[in-house]
Amino acid sequence: MEKDLLSNFPLTYNCLVIESTTRCTAKCSMCYQSSGPKGSELLGDNQLSTATIKKVIREAVNIPTLKPHFHLAGGEAFLNIPSCIDCFEEAKKNGYTEISATTNAYWAKDEEKAARVCRDIREAGLTRMEVSWDAWHLDFIPISAVNNCIKSAYDNNIQIILRILSTKEETAEVAIAMLDSEALSCLDSVCCAPVMHTGRAVKNIPKSEIFNIKNVGYSCHSLLNLTINASGNVFPCCAGFDQTKTVQFGNIKDSSIIEIAESMNSSLLLRFLVFSGAGSLVPILEDAGFELGRDFSSLCNLCWSIFSNQEMAETIKNYFQKLQ
């Protein structure tokens, strides 16, 4: 591939996302990662050591096409709060201007603990907390914990985003109405997205309940996040592709994140995927005899459906290996 093309049109990333563990205190029916107390039904029981995460944080800040934003996720990253604090401190020390994390707030059942944790993570450098809350979390996380988490984050000057997933039956309005008015007044924003028909949702939520975006042909280049999953494998996003195993771009236990990012930038498969969209892979698969149809709820749903299927993923991988 021409060097000028790679340098003039590089893959750019909005954020460094590290998924520290596949374990979660909840086992929600819609979870795209299929996480739970014993790990992921897709990727097994995996976690990254604090030392490994800190090494990636130090290295990744030198990737010129990565914005200085670090995000810690899981599973549920807050299963190891001391590790979270160490990682936030490392990101702050290395010049990341935005430091965020996702949590289900299970740890905030006690008001005093919620206040203490939020004080400590703010001092460590956390600037934004994304709290996952919706109808499916209700079986595992008490509403009081979510209220405590939001209010304590607000008291410690942490920006708070409430992240809600919804279907036609389980609406965002219902999830919001469960929280008390004081907690709602503390929110900076509410982000509502449709449940993707991926991961555990494939078995547990009827496709008829999923909102259908219907456009699966657009490019996802502007949406990329440099993502390391709990197995150490590196992906260009954290929206489902990161929960697959067949196509690998590198593992941080074997190579530096800088080397992997450079390799990803020169991957013909990856460049075709992110600049042309997952829909552009459909004709390749249909020519190989696969019948995909057109019934996908979103671009991410199509991408996951392709790369979570070993035969289809191998077909795509081999096609681009021959070209490259």
C-alpha positions as CSV (number, residue, x, y, z in Angstrom):
1,M,0.0,0.0,0.0
2,E,1.3,3.4,-0.9
3,K,3.0,5.2,2.0
4,D,1.4,8.6,1.0
5,L,-2.1,7.0,1.3
6,L,-1.3,5.7,4.8
7,S,0.1,9.0,6.0
8,N,-2.4,11.3,4.4
9,F,-5.5,9.2,5.3
10,P,-4.6,7.5,8.6
11,L,-7.0,5.8,10.9
12,T,-7.7,8.3,13.7
13,Y,-9.1,7.4,17.1
14,N,-11.3,9.5,19.5
15,C,-10.2,7.6,22.6
16,L,-8.0,4.9,24.1
17,V,-10.5,2.4,25.5
18,I,-9.3,-0.4,27.8
19,E,-11.7,-3.1,28.9
20,S,-10.0,-4.3,32.0
21,T,-12.1,-7.3,32.8
22,T,-14.9,-9.5,31.3
23,R,-16.5,-9.9,34.8
24,C,-19.4,-7.9,35.9
25,T,-21.7,-7.9,39.0
26,A,-24.7,-7.9,36.6
27,K,-25.7,-10.3,33.9
28,C,-28.0,-8.2,31.8
29,S,-30.1,-9.7,29.1
30,M,-29.1,-7.1,26.5
31,C,-25.3,-7.0,27.2
32,Y,-23.4,-6.9,24.0
33,Q,-20.3,-8.3,25.8
34,S,-22.2,-11.2,27.4
35,S,-20.5,-10.3,30.7
36,G,-21.4,-11.7,34.1
37,P,-20.0,-12.6,37.5
38,K,-18.0,-15.5,36.0
39,G,-16.8,-13.6,33.0
40,S,-18.0,-13.4,29.4
41,E,-19.9,-16.1,27.6
42,L,-18.1,-15.0,24.4
43,L,-14.5,-14.4,25.6
44,G,-14.3,-16.3,28.9
45,D,-13.0,-15.1,32.2
46,N,-10.2,-12.6,31.4
47,Q,-8.7,-9.5,33.0
48,L,-5.7,-7.2,32.4
49,S,-3.2,-6.5,35.2
50,T,-2.9,-2.9,36.4
51,A,0.8,-3.0,35.3
52,T,-0.2,-3.9,31.8
53,I,-2.9,-1.2,31.6
54,K,-0.5,1.4,32.8
55,K,2.1,0.4,30.3
56,V,-0.4,0.8,27.5
57,I,-1.5,4.2,28.8
58,R,2.2,5.4,28.7
59,E,2.8,4.1,25.2
60,A,-0.5,5.1,23.6
61,V,-0.1,8.8,24.4
62,N,2.6,8.8,21.7
63,I,0.3,7.7,18.9
64,P,-0.2,10.9,16.9
65,T,-3.6,9.9,15.5
66,L,-5.1,9.2,19.0
67,K,-6.8,12.0,20.9
68,P,-5.6,12.4,24.6
69,H,-8.7,10.7,26.0
70,F,-8.5,7.6,28.2
71,H,-11.5,5.5,29.0
72,L,-11.7,2.6,31.4
73,A,-14.4,0.0,31.0
74,G,-15.2,-3.6,31.6
75,G,-17.2,-5.8,32.2
76,E,-17.3,-3.8,35.4
77,A,-13.9,-2.1,35.9
78,F,-14.9,-0.9,39.4
79,L,-14.7,-4.5,40.7
80,N,-11.1,-3.4,41.4
81,I,-11.3,0.2,42.5
82,P,-7.6,0.5,43.6
83,S,-6.6,-0.5,40.1
84,C,-9.0,2.1,38.6
85,I,-7.4,4.8,40.8
86,D,-3.9,3.7,39.7
87,C,-4.9,3.8,36.0
88,F,-6.5,7.3,36.3
89,E,-3.4,8.6,38.0
90,E,-1.2,7.1,35.3
91,A,-3.4,8.7,32.6
92,K,-3.3,12.1,34.3
93,K,0.5,11.9,34.8
94,N,0.9,11.2,31.1
95,G,-1.0,14.1,29.8
96,Y,-4.5,12.7,28.9
97,T,-6.8,15.7,29.1
98,E,-10.0,13.7,29.3
99,I,-10.2,10.6,31.6
100,S,-13.4,8.7,31.8
101,A,-14.9,5.4,32.9
102,T,-18.1,3.4,32.7
103,T,-19.7,1.8,35.7
104,N,-23.0,0.3,36.8
105,A,-22.6,1.9,40.2
106,Y,-23.0,-1.3,42.2
107,W,-20.4,-0.1,44.6
108,A,-22.4,3.0,45.6
109,K,-25.1,1.2,47.7
110,D,-23.6,2.8,50.8
111,E,-23.7,6.7,50.7
112,E,-20.4,7.0,52.6
113,K,-18.6,4.6,50.3
114,A,-20.0,6.4,47.3
115,A,-18.7,9.7,48.5
116,R,-15.3,8.3,49.4
117,V,-14.9,6.5,46.0
118,C,-15.9,9.5,44.0
119,R,-13.5,11.8,46.0
120,D,-10.6,9.4,45.4
121,I,-11.2,8.8,41.7
122,R,-11.6,12.6,41.1
123,E,-8.3,13.2,42.9
124,A,-6.8,10.5,40.7
125,G,-7.8,12.4,37.6
126,L,-11.2,11.1,36.5
127,T,-13.1,13.9,34.7
128,R,-16.2,12.0,33.5
129,M,-18.3,9.1,34.7
130,E,-20.7,7.2,32.5
131,V,-23.3,5.4,34.5
132,S,-25.1,2.5,32.8
133,W,-28.7,2.3,33.9
134,D,-31.8,0.8,32.3
135,A,-34.6,-1.8,32.9
136,W,-32.2,-4.7,32.5
137,H,-29.9,-3.5,35.3
138,L,-32.7,-3.3,37.7
139,D,-32.5,-7.0,38.6
140,F,-28.9,-6.6,39.7
141,I,-28.3,-3.0,40.8
142,P,-30.5,-1.2,43.3
143,I,-31.8,2.2,42.3
144,S,-30.4,3.7,45.5
145,A,-26.9,2.8,44.3
146,V,-27.3,4.7,41.0
147,N,-28.8,7.7,42.8
148,N,-25.9,7.7,45.3
149,C,-23.3,7.4,42.6
150,I,-24.7,10.3,40.5
151,K,-25.0,12.6,43.5
152,S,-21.5,11.8,44.9
153,A,-20.0,12.3,41.4
154,Y,-21.7,15.6,41.2
155,D,-20.4,16.7,44.6
156,N,-16.9,15.9,43.5
157,N,-17.1,17.8,40.2
158,I,-17.1,14.8,38.0
159,Q,-19.1,15.1,34.8
160,I,-21.9,12.6,34.8
161,I,-23.5,10.9,31.7
162,L,-26.4,8.5,32.2
163,R,-26.2,5.8,29.6
164,I,-29.5,4.1,28.8
165,L,-30.2,1.3,26.3
166,S,-33.7,0.9,25.1
167,T,-36.0,-1.2,23.0
168,K,-39.6,-0.6,21.8
169,E,-40.9,-2.1,25.0
170,E,-38.3,-0.9,27.5
171,T,-38.1,2.8,26.9
172,A,-35.7,5.4,28.1
173,E,-38.5,7.4,29.8
174,V,-39.2,4.4,32.1
175,A,-35.5,4.1,33.1
176,I,-35.2,7.9,33.8
177,A,-38.4,7.9,35.9
178,M,-37.0,5.4,38.3
179,L,-34.3,7.8,39.5
180,D,-35.0,10.5,42.1
181,S,-35.3,14.1,41.1
182,E,-32.2,15.2,43.0
183,A,-30.0,12.7,41.1
184,L,-31.6,13.7,37.8
185,S,-30.7,17.3,38.4
186,C,-27.1,16.4,38.9
187,L,-26.7,14.8,35.4
188,D,-24.8,16.6,32.7
189,S,-26.4,14.6,29.9
190,V,-28.4,11.5,29.1
191,C,-27.3,9.3,26.3
192,C,-29.9,6.9,25.0
193,A,-29.1,4.3,22.4
194,P,-31.0,1.3,21.0
195,V,-30.1,-2.2,22.2
196,M,-27.9,-3.8,19.5
197,H,-29.0,-7.3,18.4
198,T,-25.5,-8.7,19.4
199,G,-24.0,-10.6,22.3
200,R,-26.6,-11.8,24.9
201,A,-29.4,-9.8,23.3
202,V,-29.5,-12.3,20.3
203,K,-30.9,-15.0,22.6
204,N,-32.9,-12.9,25.0
205,I,-34.5,-10.0,23.2
206,P,-36.8,-10.6,20.2
207,K,-35.6,-8.9,17.0
208,S,-39.0,-7.3,16.6
209,E,-38.3,-5.3,19.8
210,I,-35.0,-3.8,18.5
211,F,-35.1,-0.4,16.8
212,N,-34.0,-0.7,13.2
213,I,-31.7,2.0,11.9
214,K,-31.9,0.4,8.4
215,N,-28.7,2.2,7.1
216,V,-25.7,-0.1,7.3
217,G,-23.6,1.3,4.5
218,Y,-22.1,4.4,6.1
219,S,-18.4,4.8,7.1
220,C,-17.5,4.4,10.8
221,H,-14.1,6.1,10.5
222,S,-15.2,9.1,12.6
223,L,-16.4,6.8,15.4
224,L,-13.2,4.8,16.0
225,N,-11.8,4.2,19.5
226,L,-8.5,2.3,19.9
227,T,-9.8,-0.5,22.0
228,I,-8.0,-3.2,24.0
229,N,-10.3,-6.0,25.3
230,A,-9.7,-8.0,28.5
231,S,-7.8,-10.6,26.5
232,G,-5.3,-8.0,25.4
233,N,-6.4,-8.0,21.8
234,V,-6.6,-4.7,20.0
235,F,-9.5,-3.5,17.9
236,P,-10.6,-0.2,16.2
237,C,-13.8,0.1,18.1
238,C,-15.6,-0.9,21.3
239,A,-19.0,-1.6,19.8
240,G,-19.0,-5.3,19.2
241,F,-16.0,-6.0,16.9
242,D,-13.9,-6.1,20.2
243,Q,-16.0,-9.1,21.3
244,T,-14.9,-11.3,18.5
245,K,-11.9,-13.7,18.1
246,T,-11.2,-14.7,14.5
247,V,-9.7,-11.5,13.0
248,Q,-6.7,-10.3,15.1
249,F,-4.8,-7.1,14.7
250,G,-2.4,-7.7,17.6
251,N,-2.1,-8.3,21.3
252,I,-0.5,-5.9,23.8
253,K,1.1,-8.9,25.6
254,D,3.1,-9.6,22.5
255,S,3.7,-6.1,21.0
256,S,3.6,-2.4,21.9
257,I,0.3,-0.6,21.2
258,I,2.3,1.8,19.0
259,E,3.4,-1.1,16.8
260,I,-0.1,-2.5,16.7
261,A,-1.6,0.8,15.7
262,E,0.9,1.2,12.9
263,S,0.0,-2.3,11.7
264,M,-3.7,-1.6,11.9
265,N,-3.2,1.5,9.8
266,S,-1.7,-0.5,7.0
267,S,-4.3,-3.3,7.1
268,L,-6.2,-3.3,3.9
269,L,-9.1,-5.2,5.5
270,L,-9.4,-2.7,8.3
271,R,-9.1,0.4,6.0
272,F,-11.7,-1.0,3.7
273,L,-14.1,-1.7,6.6
274,V,-13.8,1.7,8.3
275,F,-13.7,3.9,5.2
276,S,-16.3,2.0,3.1
277,G,-18.5,0.6,5.9
278,A,-19.4,-3.0,6.9
279,G,-22.0,-3.0,4.2
280,S,-19.3,-3.1,1.6
281,L,-18.3,-6.5,2.8
282,V,-21.7,-8.0,2.0
283,P,-21.1,-8.5,-1.7
284,I,-17.8,-10.3,-1.0
285,L,-19.6,-12.7,1.3
286,E,-22.5,-13.2,-1.0
287,D,-20.1,-14.0,-3.9
288,A,-18.6,-16.7,-1.5
289,G,-22.0,-18.3,-1.0
290,F,-23.2,-16.7,2.3
291,E,-26.8,-15.5,2.6
292,L,-26.8,-12.5,4.9
293,G,-30.0,-10.8,4.0
294,R,-30.6,-7.2,4.8
295,D,-32.2,-7.5,8.2
296,F,-29.7,-5.7,10.4
297,S,-30.6,-3.2,13.1
298,S,-27.4,-1.1,12.6
299,L,-24.0,-0.9,11.1
300,C,-22.5,-2.3,14.4
301,N,-25.0,-5.2,14.3
302,L,-23.9,-6.1,10.7
303,C,-20.2,-5.8,11.6
304,W,-20.6,-8.0,14.7
305,S,-22.7,-10.5,12.7
306,I,-19.9,-10.9,10.2
307,F,-16.9,-11.1,12.5
308,S,-18.5,-13.2,15.2
309,N,-19.2,-15.9,12.6
310,Q,-15.9,-17.8,12.2
311,E,-16.6,-18.9,8.6
312,M,-17.5,-15.4,7.4
313,A,-14.7,-13.8,9.3
314,E,-12.2,-16.3,7.8
315,T,-13.6,-15.6,4.3
316,I,-13.1,-11.9,4.7
317,K,-9.7,-12.3,6.2
318,N,-8.5,-14.6,3.4
319,Y,-9.9,-12.3,0.7
320,F,-7.9,-9.3,1.9
321,Q,-4.8,-11.3,2.6
322,K,-4.8,-12.3,-1.1
323,L,-5.3,-8.7,-2.2
324,Q,-2.6,-7.3,0.1
